Amino acid sequence: MLNTTRWTEKEGIRPWKIFYGIVWCVVLIATSLSLGHSKAPGPAALTAPQPPAETKPPQPTEKMARPISGRRLTEERMARHLTTTHHFEEELYGVSLDSPRGYLVKEGELPHMDTGLGYLGPIPMEFAESGGVRIVTVEAPSRAHIGTDFVNAFLSVSVFSNSTEEQCTQFSPELDQNQPKLARTISGITFTGIPNSEAANTHEYFGKYYHGYSGGSCYEIGYGIVTASAGAASGLKQVDGDALLRRLDKIVDTVSIMPQSLENSTGEETAPKTVDNN
């Protein structure tokens, strides 16, 4: 039998060192066991429901833009057009047109106070004979171009009923008949025109007058611009006359002529009526 006392004394190992070594081993074993139990999942941990993985809400799929129909484009353009224009329509002679917002639209004969061409006088009708009826006149606002030599810009539509096509090709003798003739189609009707101009000490005028025949009547469309003369406009900026004429041309493009029948239900011809707002 091993004599531990003699062995320890022989090897130089004291009993208390063996005791502390045993205690240290026990502590290490206990610590490792406790750590192992703490890492092992308990029953609650094994049965506890796990929270569902976070999922992103489904993103809406982008829809392809539907093509815009031609009808919708037309309606949108007409809506924009109506907000920037004024529509005029007259039933007896079937004349309609659109003018820019702010322009003055005067139906029927012009009042005497409307000189139109400044000191040159009122806006004329240029039929070869008297008897024409003014339907509508469109004039630019008087303060449209402040600080310039601008006086007026106008467009006037008139009619001479019960005329012939040959009569309709003639203009007032006051116009220069030697001017080169103009040609233009308006509302499906062929119009023949002539340019005319006048000048005085204070005002200058340039315009165009067109005649077109339809339904037994001669229709006249005249338009032009009036400016102060060079001497009267000293120090004033010169207005862009070409731009003004182009704007008047755009109004002419909107003119529609659909003459109504001047016969009543009994077949008797009725005299044309003059529209007068005075």
C-alpha atoms as one frame of an Amber mdcrd trajectory, in Angstrom:
protein
   0.000   0.000   0.000   1.257   3.394  -1.097   2.357   5.460   1.775   1.272
   8.945   0.612   2.938  10.668   3.448   6.287   9.135   2.650   5.751   9.755
  -1.122   4.948  13.379  -0.661   7.787  13.878   1.724  10.133  12.054  -0.606
   9.090  14.080  -3.647   9.080  17.318  -1.722   5.371  17.930  -2.222   3.557
  19.332   0.669   0.029  18.028   1.530  -1.510  21.484   1.395  -0.451  21.911
  -2.237  -2.334  18.757  -3.188  -5.408  19.990  -1.365  -5.417  23.336  -3.190
  -4.892  21.563  -6.490  -7.953  19.387  -5.934 -10.048  22.435  -4.977  -8.930
  24.298  -8.145  -9.892  21.359 -10.337 -13.334  21.187  -8.725 -13.867  24.928
  -9.343 -12.900  24.608 -13.023 -15.239  21.641 -13.527 -18.149  23.429 -11.816
 -17.598  26.588 -13.894 -17.542  24.711 -17.194 -20.733  22.837 -16.308 -22.599
  26.032 -15.375 -21.557  27.700 -18.624 -22.733  24.687 -20.624 -26.175  24.728
 -18.969 -26.632  28.457 -19.575 -26.008  28.055 -23.326 -28.345  25.102 -23.743
 -31.869  26.149 -24.731 -34.489  25.498 -22.111 -37.944  24.191 -22.774 -39.400
  27.707 -22.966 -36.797  28.715 -25.497 -37.489  25.649 -27.617 -41.269  26.191
 -27.720 -41.390  30.020 -27.914 -42.738  31.148 -31.325 -40.226  32.975 -33.422
 -41.286  36.386 -34.767 -41.982  36.271 -38.491 -39.294  37.622 -40.713 -39.867
  41.226 -41.676 -41.408  41.416 -45.104 -41.749  44.527 -47.244 -45.233  45.406
 -48.471 -45.708  44.560 -52.111 -44.731  47.463 -54.283 -47.376  48.550 -56.789
 -46.366  47.666 -60.268 -45.925  50.639 -62.529 -48.651  50.891 -65.070 -47.735
  51.924 -68.531 -49.117  55.334 -69.471 -52.201  54.978 -71.590 -51.932  56.686
 -74.940 -53.947  59.922 -75.199 -56.612  59.745 -77.878 -56.835  62.315 -80.641
 -60.259  63.359 -79.410 -58.940  64.086 -75.920 -56.061  66.117 -77.332 -58.532
  68.108 -79.414 -60.764  68.755 -76.396 -57.803  69.897 -74.288 -56.605  72.235
 -77.010 -60.098  73.671 -77.420 -60.336  74.249 -73.661 -57.016  76.108 -73.670
 -58.136  78.037 -76.748 -61.390  79.141 -75.112 -59.550  80.529 -72.083 -57.480
  82.851 -74.276 -60.034  83.864 -76.930 -63.448  85.451 -77.265 -65.920  83.756
 -79.606 -68.325  85.831 -81.691 -71.194  84.343 -83.671 -73.889  86.012 -85.775
 -76.832  83.956 -87.014 -78.380  85.925 -89.898 -75.315  86.041 -92.134 -73.637
  83.002 -90.564 -70.412  84.771 -89.561 -68.315  83.699 -86.577 -64.751  84.330
 -85.440 -62.433  84.139 -82.450 -60.517  87.144 -81.159 -57.849  87.401 -78.453
 -59.052  88.106 -74.921 -58.908  91.831 -74.223 -59.683  92.874 -77.784 -62.846
  94.951 -78.229 -65.603  93.149 -80.159 -68.236  95.525 -81.574 -71.250  93.985
 -83.260 -73.035  95.924 -85.995 -72.373  99.465 -87.147 -69.638 101.389 -85.382
 -70.560 104.428 -83.304 -69.585 107.854 -84.668 -67.101 108.333 -81.835 -65.067
 105.355 -83.035 -62.626 107.044 -85.398 -60.813 103.729 -85.938 -58.050 105.095
 -88.157 -57.252 107.972 -85.828 -57.293 111.377 -87.490 -57.679 109.592 -90.815
 -61.282 108.851 -89.898 -63.518 105.871 -89.119 -62.877 102.322 -90.307 -64.376
 102.207 -93.812 -66.167  99.556 -95.842 -64.640  99.245 -99.304 -67.511  97.964
-101.458 -67.778  99.520-104.910 -71.285 100.778-104.046 -72.975 101.968-100.890
 -75.321  99.589 -99.119 -72.989  97.301 -97.236 -73.858  96.105 -93.731 -71.171
  95.863 -91.067 -71.401  92.622 -89.089 -68.599  92.869 -86.528 -65.427  94.825
 -85.822 -62.566  93.699 -83.613 -60.150  96.316 -82.286 -57.046  96.022 -80.152
 -57.279  97.669 -76.711 -56.225 101.323 -76.852 -53.487 100.805 -74.250 -52.101
  97.605 -75.755 -48.664  99.032 -76.594 -47.925 101.891 -74.233 -44.772 103.843
 -75.040 -44.857 103.022 -78.754 -46.210 104.711 -81.881 -49.151 102.255 -81.908
 -52.612 103.792 -82.463 -54.956 100.957 -83.460 -55.218  97.481 -84.965 -58.586
  96.366 -86.338 -60.460  93.707 -88.269 -63.904  94.296 -89.699 -66.353  91.929
 -91.432 -69.158  93.308 -93.618 -71.653  91.949 -96.157 -73.349  93.248 -99.306
 -76.476  91.187 -99.929 -78.160  90.476-103.265 -75.016  91.109-105.287 -73.441
  89.253-108.170 -70.075  87.527-108.192 -68.785  90.090-110.701 -69.837  92.989
-108.476 -68.060  91.325-105.558 -64.685  91.500-107.329 -64.873  95.309-107.379
 -63.630  97.625-104.634 -64.169 101.233-103.698 -62.728 103.662-106.262 -60.881
 105.337-103.387 -58.491 102.384-103.264 -55.530 102.159-105.594 -56.763  99.666
-108.157 -53.263  99.336-109.621 -52.050  97.465-106.546 -51.238  93.775-107.136
 -54.257  91.665-106.243 -54.148  89.311-103.281 -55.755  85.874-103.058 -56.791
  83.943 -99.965 -59.149  81.120 -99.065 -61.272  81.834 -95.983 -63.817  79.322
 -94.686 -63.618  77.451 -97.990 -64.448  80.601-100.006 -62.012  82.178-102.459
 -61.358  85.805-101.551 -59.688  88.406-103.746 -57.918  91.222-101.953 -56.208
  94.525-102.437 -53.749  96.323-100.119 -54.302  99.948 -99.242 -52.533 102.599
 -97.219 -52.955 106.210 -96.190 -50.758 108.778 -94.502 -51.258 112.187 -92.904
 -49.266 114.565 -90.747 -49.937 112.594 -87.573 -51.023 109.092 -88.594 -50.100
 106.319 -91.015 -52.279 103.383 -91.978 -51.690 100.113 -93.810 -54.292  97.425
 -94.355 -55.796  94.779 -96.610 -59.357  94.289 -97.842 -60.725  91.003 -99.199
 -63.992  90.224-101.016 -65.507  86.751-101.269 -68.804  85.661-102.827 -71.138
  83.059-101.300 -74.877  82.433-101.237 -75.778  85.527-103.274 -73.864  87.865
-100.942 -70.480  89.561-101.082 -68.485  89.282 -97.850 -65.779  91.778 -97.030
 -62.957  91.253 -94.540 -60.731  94.237 -93.937 -57.949  94.610 -91.420 -54.949
  96.819 -90.763 -52.863  98.809 -88.298 -52.558 102.504 -87.586 -49.428 104.140
 -86.159 -48.313 107.659 -85.434 -46.332 109.251 -88.233 -42.569 109.600 -87.926
 -42.832 113.270 -87.009 -45.539 112.723 -84.374 -43.818 109.680 -82.876 -40.553
 111.398 -82.009 -39.011 109.657 -78.989 -41.470 106.748 -79.102 -40.520 103.127
 -79.745 -41.674 101.777 -83.096 -44.246  99.009 -82.720 -43.673  95.733 -84.563
 -46.208  96.165 -87.365 -45.450  92.793 -88.942 -46.197  91.008 -85.657 -49.514
  92.875 -85.371 -50.486  91.912 -88.909 -49.662  88.277 -88.192 -51.953  88.411
 -85.156 -54.743  89.850 -87.293 -54.080  87.127 -89.860 -54.667  84.550 -87.126
 -58.075  86.096 -86.431 -58.869  85.878 -90.152 -57.999  82.171 -90.011 -60.794
  81.673 -87.444 -63.468  83.368 -89.566 -66.281  81.005 -90.523 -68.978  81.928
 -93.041 -72.075  79.736 -93.248 -74.779  81.951 -94.767 -78.330  81.196 -93.728
 -81.178  81.116 -96.217 -82.867  84.492 -96.504 -86.124  82.907 -97.652 -88.976
  82.237 -95.266 -91.200  79.166 -95.253 -93.553  80.640 -97.929 -90.700  81.045
-100.375 -90.803  84.827-100.233 -87.443  86.533-100.012 -86.940  88.655 -96.929
 -84.819  91.766 -96.846 -81.568  91.510 -94.957 -81.474  93.131 -91.552 -78.851
  95.536 -90.325 -77.419  94.687 -86.913 -76.993  97.880 -84.927 -75.923  98.113
 -81.283 -76.272 101.887 -81.073
